[in-house]
Amino acid sequence: MSNISPIIDSAKQRQFQSFDKVDPLEFVPGADENQIETIILGVYRQVLGNAHVMESERLTSAESQVKGGEISVREFVRQVAYSQLYRSLFFETCPRYRSIELNFKHLLGRAPNDYSETFHHSQILDNGGWCAEIDSYIDSDEYQNNFGENIVPYCRGYETQTGQKLLGFTNMFKLLPSVSTSDKASASDNNSLLNKALIYNNPGGNAPVQDIQALIDRALKPQTTALSIFKSYQNNNTLALQEECSQQEQEIERLQKQLADLQPSAFLGDIALSKFPSSNSNQVCERTFVTGISDSSSLSQTEAQPGDSLSWQRKSDLQKEEIAKLQEKIKDAQRLAVIGNSRMNKWRSRSFSIR
């Protein structure tokens, strides 16, 4: 058995050395049809994870644009990654983190370096969707610096590079066990190959060994642990309420200014409506003007204690009520302002006609 291991290790080294013997594919102006066809096939092979592509699955329109010089290699890579074929192979049938690690491999030519990278792209998927996820790789500085507009992406994560983490280097060997491996026929049944390695931040994906004494102390002091968790939750809740109160104060200030801007026109509208006995404008006027711009004076007397989440909650509730009152006043003022502006326009037209 000891004689076989060196042979296996040597074979693994040779499979990655084969990458060094092939220059990256690059589109150059004036390339003939055969060279462009080679570049197109190279994009399919890299982006689709060495999967076989049938003629009916090829993007004939995008290929014609490449051949006509209408789009760059990078844009063709984007079109292939946008395609329903790519989605069906590496998104719709894959768990999220498996899909993300394959996006790294296909579009940047490397494996994720740590869990923060995969988590970041998971957030992009949640907030922007599939196309935003693809764009985040292709529009990145890393893509531009390594491939530019006209180089077909290639696997480069097996190489030692400045600033590269060791975990990213070892992860690449898991994503690419062989140069002939097809991601379409994954032996892992499409499960993530790197999840544990990224979460535990080590190549083997092993949970870190914890101090036995620390585990014993934690088990013997459950109340202290529970209290610590509660305090942590309380602090986080207080910070969230403080941020919410700050945003509410800004909203109140904005609404107050909006109401103040409406008052001159609304005042004229109220005067116009007061000529009609059946109008209820006096009630509207009283609600809009007699009460003033806002009741923020009462809010200013409500001071929340720095570490008291309950007082911050009370302040937040009061400010929500104030925002609702201001919004109602603005609606009333807007109705009156429409009438006031109409009266102003009639007066101006008469003034100009007399002159």
Secondary structure, DSSP 8 states (H G I E B T S, - for coil): -TTHHHHHHHHHHHHHHHHHTS---B--TT--HHHHHHHHHHHHHHHTTT----GGGS-HHHHHHHHTTSS-HHHHHHHHHHSHHHHHHHTTTS-HHHHHHHHIIIIISS--SSHHHHHHHHHHHHHH-HHHHHHHHHTSHHHHHHTTTTB-----TTS--TT--HHHHHHHHHH-S-TT--GGG-TTTT--SSHHHHHHTSTT-------HHHHHHHHH-HHHHHHHHHHHHHHHHHHHHHHHHHHHHHHHHHHHHHHHHHHHHHHHHHHHHTTSTT--HHHHHIIIIIT-S--HHHHHT----TT-HHHHHHHHHHHHHHHHHHHHHHHHHHHHHHHHHHHHHHHHHHHHHH-
